Amino acid sequence: MPKARNRWERAVQVFRWAQSVYDLPPDTGFELVPDIDKGKTFGQLILRGDRYVIQLSARACRTTHDAVFNTLHECAHLKLQKKGLGDAHGPYFWKTFGRMVDDFDAHGVVDSESFEKE
């Protein structure tokens, strides 16, 4: 698989890796938007019709680290939607997000490079 050329391609690879590891809905959208809340918000999970979409802010996510970290953050929200806990930043969220970050650091950094970047 060719190496991601920029932070957005890398974020897509990480999102696809997270979908495969955490059983996230396969029809979830993933998109870059110019801005969310005047640069104050890095990413968000929205419901568009009957489908979730993760959006990352181009204005706020200025580095590859920002894009990857916030992709995992929104994936944690998505995973918790099934339990009705996806909107909160409570203990279930931080446990789920922490596990995702740990898994990514342990093996996802390399494993995710084999996923499509578009």
The first five atom37 places (N, CA, C, CB, O) and aatype in JSON, in Angstrom:
{
  "aatype": [12, 14, 11, 0, 1, 2, 1, 17, 6, 1, 0, 19, 5, 19, 13, 1, 17, 0, 5, 15, 19, 18, 3, 10, 14, 14, 3, 16, 7, 13, 6, 10, 19, 14, 3, 9, 3, 11, 7, 11, 16, 13, 7, 5, 10, 9, 10, 1, 7, 3, 1, 18, 19, 9, 5, 10, 15, 0, 1, 0, 4, 1, 16, 16, 8, 3, 0, 19, 13, 2, 16, 10, 8, 6, 4, 0, 8, 10, 11, 10, 5, 11, 11, 7, 10, 7, 3, 0, 8, 7, 14, 18, 13, 17, 11, 16, 13, 7, 1, 12, 19, 3, 3, 13, 3, 0, 8, 7, 19, 19, 3, 15, 6, 15, 13, 6, 11, 6],
  "atom_mask": [
    [1, 1, 1, 1, 1],
    [1, 1, 1, 1, 1],
    [1, 1, 1, 1, 1],
    [1, 1, 1, 1, 1],
    [1, 1, 1, 1, 1],
    [1, 1, 1, 1, 1],
    [1, 1, 1, 1, 1],
    [1, 1, 1, 1, 1],
    [1, 1, 1, 1, 1],
    [1, 1, 1, 1, 1],
    [1, 1, 1, 1, 1],
    [1, 1, 1, 1, 1],
    [1, 1, 1, 1, 1],
    [1, 1, 1, 1, 1],
    [1, 1, 1, 1, 1],
    [1, 1, 1, 1, 1],
    [1, 1, 1, 1, 1],
    [1, 1, 1, 1, 1],
    [1, 1, 1, 1, 1],
    [1, 1, 1, 1, 1],
    [1, 1, 1, 1, 1],
    [1, 1, 1, 1, 1],
    [1, 1, 1, 1, 1],
    [1, 1, 1, 1, 1],
    [1, 1, 1, 1, 1],
    [1, 1, 1, 1, 1],
    [1, 1, 1, 1, 1],
    [1, 1, 1, 1, 1],
    [1, 1, 1, 0, 1],
    [1, 1, 1, 1, 1],
    [1, 1, 1, 1, 1],
    [1, 1, 1, 1, 1],
    [1, 1, 1, 1, 1],
    [1, 1, 1, 1, 1],
    [1, 1, 1, 1, 1],
    [1, 1, 1, 1, 1],
    [1, 1, 1, 1, 1],
    [1, 1, 1, 1, 1],
    [1, 1, 1, 0, 1],
    [1, 1, 1, 1, 1],
    [1, 1, 1, 1, 1],
    [1, 1, 1, 1, 1],
    [1, 1, 1, 0, 1],
    [1, 1, 1, 1, 1],
    [1, 1, 1, 1, 1],
    [1, 1, 1, 1, 1],
    [1, 1, 1, 1, 1],
    [1, 1, 1, 1, 1],
    [1, 1, 1, 0, 1],
    [1, 1, 1, 1, 1],
    [1, 1, 1, 1, 1],
    [1, 1, 1, 1, 1],
    [1, 1, 1, 1, 1],
    [1, 1, 1, 1, 1],
    [1, 1, 1, 1, 1],
    [1, 1, 1, 1, 1],
    [1, 1, 1, 1, 1],
    [1, 1, 1, 1, 1],
    [1, 1, 1, 1, 1],
    [1, 1, 1, 1, 1],
    [1, 1, 1, 1, 1],
    [1, 1, 1, 1, 1],
    [1, 1, 1, 1, 1],
    [1, 1, 1, 1, 1],
    [1, 1, 1, 1, 1],
    [1, 1, 1, 1, 1],
    [1, 1, 1, 1, 1],
    [1, 1, 1, 1, 1],
    [1, 1, 1, 1, 1],
    [1, 1, 1, 1, 1],
    [1, 1, 1, 1, 1],
    [1, 1, 1, 1, 1],
    [1, 1, 1, 1, 1],
    [1, 1, 1, 1, 1],
    [1, 1, 1, 1, 1],
    [1, 1, 1, 1, 1],
    [1, 1, 1, 1, 1],
    [1, 1, 1, 1, 1],
    [1, 1, 1, 1, 1],
    [1, 1, 1, 1, 1],
    [1, 1, 1, 1, 1],
    [1, 1, 1, 1, 1],
    [1, 1, 1, 1, 1],
    [1, 1, 1, 0, 1],
    [1, 1, 1, 1, 1],
    [1, 1, 1, 0, 1],
    [1, 1, 1, 1, 1],
    [1, 1, 1, 1, 1],
    [1, 1, 1, 1, 1],
    [1, 1, 1, 0, 1],
    [1, 1, 1, 1, 1],
    [1, 1, 1, 1, 1],
    [1, 1, 1, 1, 1],
    [1, 1, 1, 1, 1],
    [1, 1, 1, 1, 1],
    [1, 1, 1, 1, 1],
    [1, 1, 1, 1, 1],
    [1, 1, 1, 0, 1],
    [1, 1, 1, 1, 1],
    [1, 1, 1, 1, 1],
    [1, 1, 1, 1, 1],
    [1, 1, 1, 1, 1],
    [1, 1, 1, 1, 1],
    [1, 1, 1, 1, 1],
    [1, 1, 1, 1, 1],
    [1, 1, 1, 1, 1],
    [1, 1, 1, 1, 1],
    [1, 1, 1, 0, 1],
    [1, 1, 1, 1, 1],
    [1, 1, 1, 1, 1],
    [1, 1, 1, 1, 1],
    [1, 1, 1, 1, 1],
    [1, 1, 1, 1, 1],
    [1, 1, 1, 1, 1],
    [1, 1, 1, 1, 1],
    [1, 1, 1, 1, 1],
    [1, 1, 1, 1, 1],
    [1, 1, 1, 1, 1]
  ],
  "atom_positions": [
    [[0.85, -1.18, 0.0], [0.0, 0.0, 0.0], [0.89, 1.25, 0.0], [-0.96, 0.0, 1.23], [1.81, 1.32, 0.82]],
    [[0.67, 2.2, -0.87], [1.47, 3.42, -0.86], [1.29, 4.21, 0.43], [1.11, 4.29, -2.06], [0.21, 4.21, 1.03]],
    [[2.33, 4.85, 0.84], [2.3, 5.64, 2.07], [1.38, 6.85, 1.9], [3.72, 6.1, 2.45], [1.31, 7.46, 0.83]],
    [[0.66, 7.18, 2.98], [-0.21, 8.36, 2.97], [0.65, 9.6, 2.71], [-0.99, 8.5, 4.32], [1.73, 9.75, 3.28]],
    [[0.16, 10.48, 1.84], [0.92, 11.67, 1.46], [0.67, 12.86, 2.36], [0.6, 12.05, 0.05], [1.45, 13.81, 2.38]],
    [[-0.43, 12.83, 3.12], [-0.76, 13.97, 3.97], [-1.59, 13.52, 5.17], [-1.52, 15.05, 3.16], [-1.93, 12.34, 5.29]],
    [[-1.91, 14.44, 6.04], [-2.62, 14.08, 7.28], [-4.01, 13.53, 7.02], [-2.72, 15.28, 8.19], [-4.51, 12.73, 7.8]],
    [[-4.63, 13.94, 5.94], [-6.0, 13.48, 5.67], [-6.0, 12.04, 5.17], [-6.69, 14.38, 4.65], [-6.85, 11.25, 5.57]],
    [[-5.06, 11.71, 4.31], [-4.96, 10.32, 3.87], [-4.62, 9.42, 5.05], [-3.9, 10.19, 2.76], [-5.12, 8.3, 5.15]],
    [[-3.76, 9.9, 5.94], [-3.4, 9.11, 7.12], [-4.62, 8.92, 8.03], [-2.25, 9.79, 7.89], [-4.82, 7.84, 8.58]],
    [[-5.42, 9.96, 8.2], [-6.62, 9.86, 9.04], [-7.6, 8.84, 8.46], [-7.31, 11.23, 9.17], [-8.23, 8.1, 9.21]],
    [[-7.73, 8.79, 7.14], [-8.61, 7.81, 6.49], [-8.09, 6.4, 6.78], [-8.69, 8.07, 4.95], [-8.89, 5.51, 7.09]],
    [[-6.79, 6.18, 6.68], [-6.24, 4.86, 6.98], [-6.54, 4.46, 8.43], [-4.72, 4.85, 6.72], [-6.92, 3.31, 8.69]],
    [[-6.37, 5.39, 9.35], [-6.63, 5.11, 10.77], [-8.11, 4.82, 10.99], [-6.19, 6.3, 11.64], [-8.46, 3.92, 11.76]],
    [[-8.98, 5.56, 10.33], [-10.42, 5.32, 10.44], [-10.76, 3.92, 9.93], [-11.2, 6.39, 9.65], [-11.51, 3.2, 10.59]],
    [[-10.24, 3.54, 8.79], [-10.52, 2.21, 8.23], [-9.97, 1.1, 9.14], [-9.91, 2.08, 6.82], [-10.6, 0.06, 9.3]],
    [[-8.81, 1.33, 9.72], [-8.26, 0.38, 10.69], [-9.19, 0.26, 11.9], [-6.83, 0.82, 11.14], [-9.5, -0.85, 12.33]],
    [[-9.63, 1.39, 12.43], [-10.52, 1.37, 13.6], [-11.83, 0.66, 13.28], [-10.8, 2.81, 14.09], [-12.36, -0.08, 14.12]],
    [[-12.36, 0.88, 12.09], [-13.59, 0.17, 11.69], [-13.39, -1.33, 11.75], [-14.02, 0.59, 10.27], [-14.28, -2.06, 12.19]],
    [[-12.25, -1.81, 11.31], [-12.01, -3.25, 11.27], [-11.75, -3.83, 12.65], [-10.82, -3.55, 10.36], [-12.14, -4.97, 12.93]],
    [[-11.12, -3.08, 13.52], [-10.76, -3.58, 14.84], [-11.92, -3.48, 15.83], [-9.55, -2.82, 15.38], [-12.1, -4.37, 16.66]],
    [[-12.7, -2.43, 15.76], [-13.72, -2.15, 16.77], [-15.15, -2.37, 16.3], [-13.58, -0.74, 17.24], [-16.1, -1.95, 16.97]],
    [[-15.33, -3.01, 15.16], [-16.66, -3.32, 14.67], [-17.55, -2.08, 14.58], [-17.31, -4.35, 15.57], [-18.7, -2.08, 15.01]],
    [[-16.99, -1.03, 14.0], [-17.76, 0.2, 13.8], [-18.64, 0.03, 12.57], [-16.82, 1.44, 13.64], [-18.3, -0.74, 11.67]],
    [[-19.77, 0.73, 12.51], [-20.67, 0.56, 11.37], [-19.95, 0.78, 10.03], [-21.84, 1.53, 11.48], [-19.28, 1.79, 9.85]],
    [[-20.09, -0.17, 9.1], [-19.37, -0.07, 7.83], [-19.87, 1.07, 6.94], [-19.5, -1.37, 7.08], [-19.14, 1.5, 6.04]],
    [[-21.08, 1.56, 7.17], [-21.61, 2.64, 6.34], [-21.32, 4.03, 6.91], [-23.11, 2.46, 6.17], [-21.87, 5.02, 6.43]],
    [[-20.46, 4.1, 7.91], [-20.1, 5.39, 8.5], [-19.31, 6.22, 7.49], [-19.29, 5.19, 9.8], [-18.37, 5.73, 6.87]],
    [[-19.69, 7.48, 7.34], [-18.97, 8.39, 6.47], [-17.8, 9.02, 7.2], [0.0, 0.0, 0.0], [-17.76, 9.07, 8.43]],
    [[-16.84, 9.5, 6.43], [-15.66, 10.16, 6.99], [-15.3, 11.29, 6.05], [-14.45, 9.15, 7.18], [-15.04, 11.06, 4.87]],
    [[-15.28, 12.52, 6.56], [-15.03, 13.64, 5.67], [-14.26, 14.77, 6.34], [-16.33, 14.16, 5.12], [-14.34, 14.98, 7.56]],
    [[-13.54, 15.47, 5.53], [-12.84, 16.68, 5.93], [-13.73, 17.86, 5.59], [-11.44, 16.79, 5.22], [-14.26, 17.96, 4.48]],
    [[-13.9, 18.75, 6.56], [-14.66, 19.97, 6.31], [-13.75, 21.16, 6.59], [-15.96, 20.02, 7.2], [-12.82, 21.04, 7.38]],
    [[-13.99, 22.29, 5.95], [-13.1, 23.44, 6.13], [-12.98, 23.9, 7.59], [-13.58, 24.58, 5.29], [-11.9, 24.25, 8.05]],
    [[-14.11, 23.9, 8.31], [-14.09, 24.44, 9.67], [-15.29, 23.91, 10.45], [-14.1, 25.98, 9.64], [-16.36, 23.66, 9.88]],
    [[-15.11, 23.75, 11.75], [-16.2, 23.42, 12.67], [-16.09, 24.4, 13.83], [-16.13, 21.91, 13.16], [-15.08, 24.44, 14.53]],
    [[-17.11, 25.18, 14.04], [-17.18, 26.1, 15.19], [-15.99, 27.07, 15.25], [-17.25, 25.3, 16.47], [-15.39, 27.25, 16.31]],
    [[-15.67, 27.68, 14.14], [-14.62, 28.7, 14.05], [-13.27, 28.23, 14.61], [-15.06, 29.96, 14.79], [-12.58, 28.98, 15.3]],
    [[-12.93, 26.99, 14.31], [-11.63, 26.45, 14.72], [-11.56, 25.96, 16.14], [0.0, 0.0, 0.0], [-10.5, 25.52, 16.58]],
    [[-12.66, 26.01, 16.87], [-12.66, 25.58, 18.27], [-12.88, 24.07, 18.41], [-13.73, 26.32, 19.05], [-12.6, 23.51, 19.46]],
    [[-13.37, 23.43, 17.36], [-13.68, 22.0, 17.41], [-12.85, 21.27, 16.36], [-15.2, 21.76, 17.18], [-12.83, 21.64, 15.19]],
    [[-12.16, 20.22, 16.8], [-11.3, 19.44, 15.92], [-12.09, 18.46, 15.07], [-10.26, 18.7, 16.73], [-11.76, 18.23, 13.91]],
    [[-13.14, 17.89, 15.64], [-13.92, 16.91, 14.92], [-15.28, 16.74, 15.57], [0.0, 0.0, 0.0], [-15.53, 17.2, 16.68]],
    [[-16.16, 16.06, 14.84], [-17.49, 15.8, 15.39], [-18.09, 14.58, 14.7], [-18.41, 17.02, 15.22], [-17.73, 14.21, 13.58]],
    [[-19.02, 13.97, 15.43], [-19.78, 12.85, 14.89], [-21.2, 13.35, 14.71], [-19.71, 11.58, 15.83], [-21.84, 13.78, 15.67]],
    [[-21.69, 13.27, 13.49], [-23.05, 13.74, 13.21], [-23.87, 12.59, 12.65], [-23.03, 14.94, 12.23], [-23.34, 11.61, 12.12]],
    [[-25.17, 12.74, 12.77], [-26.09, 11.78, 12.18], [-26.7, 12.45, 10.96], [-27.19, 11.31, 13.2], [-27.36, 13.48, 11.07]],
    [[-26.48, 11.84, 9.79], [-27.02, 12.36, 8.54], [-28.0, 11.32, 8.01], [-25.87, 12.68, 7.48], [-27.6, 10.29, 7.46]],
    [[-29.28, 11.6, 8.19], [-30.29, 10.6, 7.86], [-30.2, 9.48, 8.87], [0.0, 0.0, 0.0], [-30.38, 9.7, 10.06]],
    [[-29.94, 8.27, 8.4], [-29.8, 7.13, 9.3], [-28.35, 6.63, 9.36], [-30.72, 6.0, 8.86], [-28.09, 5.49, 9.73]],
    [[-27.42, 7.5, 9.0], [-26.01, 7.13, 8.89], [-25.14, 8.14, 9.64], [-25.58, 7.04, 7.41], [-25.34, 9.35, 9.54]],
    [[-24.16, 7.62, 10.37], [-23.22, 8.5, 11.08], [-22.11, 8.95, 10.13], [-22.62, 7.78, 12.31], [-21.71, 8.23, 9.21]],
    [[-21.63, 10.16, 10.39], [-20.52, 10.72, 9.62], [-19.55, 11.36, 10.6], [-21.03, 11.76, 8.56], [-19.93, 12.18, 11.43]],
    [[-18.29, 10.99, 10.49], [-17.23, 11.65, 11.25], [-16.69, 12.78, 10.39], [-16.09, 10.64, 11.67], [-16.33, 12.57, 9.23]],
    [[-16.65, 13.97, 10.97], [-16.09, 15.13, 10.28], [-14.87, 15.63, 11.05], [-17.15, 16.26, 10.12], [-14.9, 15.74, 12.27]],
    [[-13.81, 15.93, 10.32], [-12.63, 16.56, 10.9], [-12.49, 17.96, 10.33], [-11.35, 15.73, 10.63], [-12.75, 18.18, 9.15]],
    [[-12.09, 18.89, 11.17], [-11.92, 20.28, 10.76], [-10.52, 20.51, 10.2], [-12.18, 21.22, 11.95], [-9.52, 20.27, 10.88]],
    [[-10.45, 20.98, 8.95], [-9.16, 21.31, 8.34], [-8.49, 22.47, 9.09], [-9.34, 21.67, 6.84], [-7.27, 22.52, 9.19]],
    [[-9.3, 23.37, 9.61], [-8.75, 24.53, 10.32], [-8.11, 24.13, 11.65], [-9.86, 25.57, 10.56], [-7.06, 24.66, 12.01]],
    [[-8.74, 23.22, 12.37], [-8.26, 22.86, 13.71], [-7.2, 21.75, 13.67], [-9.42, 22.43, 14.58], [-6.26, 21.78, 14.45]],
    [[-7.35, 20.79, 12.78], [-6.42, 19.66, 12.7], [-5.26, 20.03, 11.79], [-7.13, 18.37, 12.18], [-5.29, 19.76, 10.59]],
    [[-4.25, 20.66, 12.35], [-3.15, 21.19, 11.55], [-2.0, 20.22, 11.35], [-2.63, 22.43, 12.18], [-1.14, 20.43, 10.49]],
    [[-1.98, 19.15, 12.14], [-0.88, 18.19, 12.04], [-1.44, 16.78, 11.82], [0.01, 18.24, 13.31], [-2.63, 16.54, 12.02]],
    [[-0.58, 15.87, 11.42], [-0.99, 14.47, 11.29], [-1.42, 13.94, 12.65], [0.15, 13.61, 10.7], [-2.4, 13.21, 12.75]],
    [[-0.69, 14.3, 13.7], [-1.06, 13.85, 15.05], [-2.47, 14.31, 15.4], [-0.05, 14.38, 16.09], [-3.27, 13.53, 15.91]],
    [[-2.79, 15.58, 15.14], [-4.14, 16.09, 15.41], [-5.2, 15.28, 14.67], [-4.24, 17.58, 15.02], [-6.22, 14.9, 15.24]],
    [[-4.95, 15.02, 13.4], [-5.93, 14.31, 12.57], [-6.11, 12.87, 13.06], [-5.48, 14.31, 11.1], [-7.24, 12.39, 13.14]],
    [[-5.02, 12.19, 13.39], [-5.1, 10.8, 13.86], [-5.77, 10.75, 15.23], [-3.69, 10.17, 13.93], [-6.69, 9.95, 15.45]],
    [[-5.32, 11.58, 16.15], [-5.86, 11.6, 17.51], [-7.36, 11.89, 17.5], [-5.12, 12.64, 18.36], [-8.12, 11.24, 18.22]],
    [[-7.77, 12.84, 16.7], [-9.19, 13.2, 16.66], [-10.02, 12.19, 15.88], [-9.36, 14.58, 16.07], [-11.22, 12.07, 16.13]],
    [[-9.42, 11.49, 14.95], [-10.12, 10.38, 14.3], [-10.45, 9.32, 15.35], [-9.26, 9.78, 13.14], [-11.58, 8.83, 15.4]],
    [[-9.48, 8.95, 16.16], [-9.71, 7.96, 17.22], [-10.75, 8.48, 18.23], [-8.39, 7.62, 17.94], [-11.59, 7.71, 18.7]],
    [[-10.68, 9.75, 18.55], [-11.64, 10.37, 19.47], [-13.07, 10.2, 18.95], [-11.31, 11.88, 19.66], [-13.97, 9.78, 19.69]],
    [[-13.28, 10.53, 17.7], [-14.63, 10.41, 17.12], [-15.04, 8.94, 16.95], [-14.69, 11.12, 15.76], [-16.22, 8.62, 17.05]],
    [[-14.08, 8.06, 16.7], [-14.39, 6.63, 16.64], [-14.87, 6.12, 18.0], [-13.16, 5.83, 16.17], [-15.74, 5.25, 18.06]],
    [[-14.31, 6.64, 19.08], [-14.77, 6.26, 20.42], [-16.23, 6.69, 20.62], [-13.87, 6.88, 21.51], [-17.03, 5.94, 21.16]],
    [[-16.55, 7.9, 20.18], [-17.95, 8.34, 20.25], [-18.84, 7.41, 19.44], [-18.09, 9.79, 19.73], [-19.92, 7.01, 19.9]],
    [[-18.4, 7.05, 18.26], [-19.18, 6.18, 17.38], [-19.41, 4.81, 18.02], [-18.48, 6.01, 16.03], [-20.53, 4.29, 17.99]],
    [[-18.38, 4.24, 18.6], [-18.51, 2.93, 19.23], [-19.54, 2.96, 20.36], [-17.14, 2.46, 19.78], [-20.29, 2.0, 20.56]],
    [[-19.59, 4.05, 21.09], [-20.5, 4.15, 22.23], [-21.92, 4.53, 21.84], [-19.98, 5.16, 23.22], [-22.82, 4.5, 22.69]],
    [[-22.16, 4.88, 20.58], [-23.52, 5.21, 20.14], [-24.47, 4.03, 20.35], [-23.51, 5.62, 18.66], [-25.64, 4.23, 20.69]],
    [[-23.98, 2.81, 20.15], [-24.83, 1.62, 20.33], [-25.38, 1.53, 21.76], [-24.04, 0.35, 20.0], [-26.47, 1.0, 21.97]],
    [[-24.62, 2.05, 22.73], [-25.04, 2.0, 24.13], [-25.74, 3.28, 24.56], [-23.83, 1.75, 25.03], [-26.12, 3.43, 25.73]],
    [[-25.92, 4.21, 23.62], [-26.55, 5.47, 23.96], [-25.65, 6.42, 24.74], [0.0, 0.0, 0.0], [-26.14, 7.35, 25.38]],
    [[-24.35, 6.19, 24.68], [-23.38, 7.0, 25.45], [-22.44, 7.79, 24.56], [-22.58, 6.11, 26.36], [-21.44, 8.32, 25.03]],
    [[-22.74, 7.87, 23.29], [-21.81, 8.44, 22.33], [-21.59, 9.93, 22.4], [0.0, 0.0, 0.0], [-20.58, 10.43, 21.91]],
    [[-22.52, 10.66, 23.01], [-22.4, 12.12, 23.03], [-21.62, 12.64, 24.24], [-23.76, 12.74, 23.01], [-21.19, 13.79, 24.25]],
    [[-21.45, 11.81, 25.26], [-20.86, 12.26, 26.52], [-19.35, 12.01, 26.57], [-21.54, 11.57, 27.7], [-18.82, 11.16, 25.85]],
    [[-18.67, 12.78, 27.43], [-17.25, 12.56, 27.72], [-17.12, 12.03, 29.15], [-16.43, 13.87, 27.54], [-16.32, 12.53, 29.94]],
    [[-17.9, 11.02, 29.46], [-17.88, 10.42, 30.79], [-16.87, 9.29, 30.87], [0.0, 0.0, 0.0], [-16.05, 9.12, 29.96]],
    [[-16.92, 8.51, 31.96], [-15.93, 7.46, 32.18], [-15.93, 6.38, 31.1], [-16.16, 6.82, 33.51], [-14.86, 5.86, 30.76]],
    [[-17.09, 6.02, 30.55], [-17.12, 5.03, 29.47], [-16.4, 5.54, 28.24], [-18.56, 4.65, 29.12], [-15.7, 4.79, 27.55]],
    [[-16.59, 6.83, 27.96], [-15.9, 7.4, 26.79], [-14.39, 7.34, 26.99], [-16.36, 8.86, 26.56], [-13.68, 6.85, 26.11]],
    [[-13.9, 7.82, 28.13], [-12.46, 7.9, 28.34], [-11.82, 6.52, 28.38], [-12.14, 8.65, 29.62], [-10.69, 6.34, 27.93]],
    [[-12.54, 5.52, 28.91], [-12.02, 4.16, 28.9], [-11.92, 3.63, 27.47], [-12.92, 3.24, 29.75], [-10.91, 3.04, 27.09]],
    [[-12.98, 3.84, 26.68], [-13.0, 3.39, 25.29], [-11.93, 4.1, 24.46], [-14.37, 3.63, 24.67], [-11.19, 3.46, 23.72]],
    [[-11.86, 5.41, 24.59], [-10.88, 6.2, 23.86], [-9.45, 5.81, 24.26], [-11.1, 7.7, 24.09], [-8.59, 5.64, 23.41]],
    [[-9.22, 5.66, 25.54], [-7.9, 5.26, 26.03], [-7.46, 3.92, 25.48], [0.0, 0.0, 0.0], [-6.3, 3.74, 25.1]],
    [[-8.4, 2.97, 25.42], [-8.09, 1.65, 24.87], [-7.74, 1.77, 23.39], [-9.28, 0.69, 25.06], [-6.81, 1.13, 22.91]],
    [[-8.5, 2.61, 22.65], [-8.22, 2.79, 21.22], [-6.83, 3.4, 21.01], [-9.3, 3.68, 20.57], [-6.09, 2.96, 20.13]],
    [[-6.49, 4.39, 21.8], [-5.17, 5.03, 21.67], [-4.07, 4.02, 22.01], [-5.07, 6.27, 22.6], [-3.06, 3.95, 21.31]],
    [[-4.27, 3.24, 23.08], [-3.27, 2.23, 23.45], [-3.1, 1.19, 22.34], [-3.67, 1.54, 24.77], [-1.98, 0.83, 21.99]],
    [[-4.22, 0.71, 21.8], [-4.16, -0.27, 20.71], [-3.47, 0.31, 19.48], [-5.56, -0.76, 20.34], [-2.68, -0.36, 18.82]],
    [[-3.78, 1.56, 19.19], [-3.16, 2.21, 18.03], [-1.65, 2.31, 18.24], [-3.77, 3.61, 17.79], [-0.87, 2.01, 17.34]],
    [[-1.24, 2.75, 19.43], [0.19, 2.88, 19.72], [0.9, 1.52, 19.68], [0.39, 3.52, 21.09], [2.04, 1.43, 19.24]],
    [[0.21, 0.47, 20.14], [0.82, -0.85, 20.23], [0.98, -1.52, 18.87], [0.0, -1.73, 21.14], [2.03, -2.1, 18.59]],
    [[-0.05, -1.45, 18.03], [0.04, -2.14, 16.74], [-0.66, -1.42, 15.6], [-0.52, -3.5, 16.86], [-0.42, -1.73, 14.44]],
    [[-1.52, -0.48, 15.91], [-2.28, 0.2, 14.87], [-1.46, 1.14, 14.01], [0.0, 0.0, 0.0], [-1.79, 1.36, 12.84]],
    [[-0.4, 1.69, 14.57], [0.44, 2.6, 13.79], [0.91, 1.91, 12.52], [1.66, 3.09, 14.63], [0.84, 2.48, 11.43]],
    [[1.39, 0.68, 12.67], [1.89, -0.07, 11.51], [0.73, -0.73, 10.76], [2.91, -1.13, 11.97], [0.66, -0.65, 9.53]],
    [[-0.17, -1.39, 11.5], [-1.27, -2.12, 10.84], [-2.13, -1.22, 9.97], [-2.14, -2.79, 11.89], [-2.57, -1.63, 8.9]],
    [[-2.37, 0.0, 10.41], [-3.26, 0.9, 9.66], [-2.67, 1.33, 8.33], [-3.56, 2.14, 10.49], [-3.4, 1.75, 7.43]],
    [[-1.37, 1.23, 8.18], [-0.74, 1.63, 6.91], [-1.13, 0.74, 5.75], [0.77, 1.63, 7.05], [-0.94, 1.11, 4.59]],
    [[-1.69, -0.44, 6.04], [-2.08, -1.35, 4.97], [-3.5, -1.06, 4.46], [-1.98, -2.79, 5.46], [-3.95, -1.71, 3.52]],
    [[-4.19, -0.11, 5.06], [-5.56, 0.22, 4.65], [-5.56, 1.29, 3.57], [-6.39, 0.67, 5.85], [-4.65, 2.11, 3.48]],
    [[-6.62, 1.27, 2.76], [-6.8, 2.27, 1.71], [-6.78, 3.67, 2.32], [-8.13, 2.04, 0.95], [-7.24, 3.87, 3.45]],
    [[-6.25, 4.62, 1.59], [-6.17, 5.99, 2.1], [-7.17, 6.93, 1.45], [-4.78, 6.52, 1.89], [-7.09, 8.15, 1.63]],
    [[-8.09, 6.38, 0.7], [-9.1, 7.22, 0.05], [-10.48, 6.7, 0.36], [-8.89, 7.28, -1.46], [-11.47, 7.27, -0.09]]
  ]
}
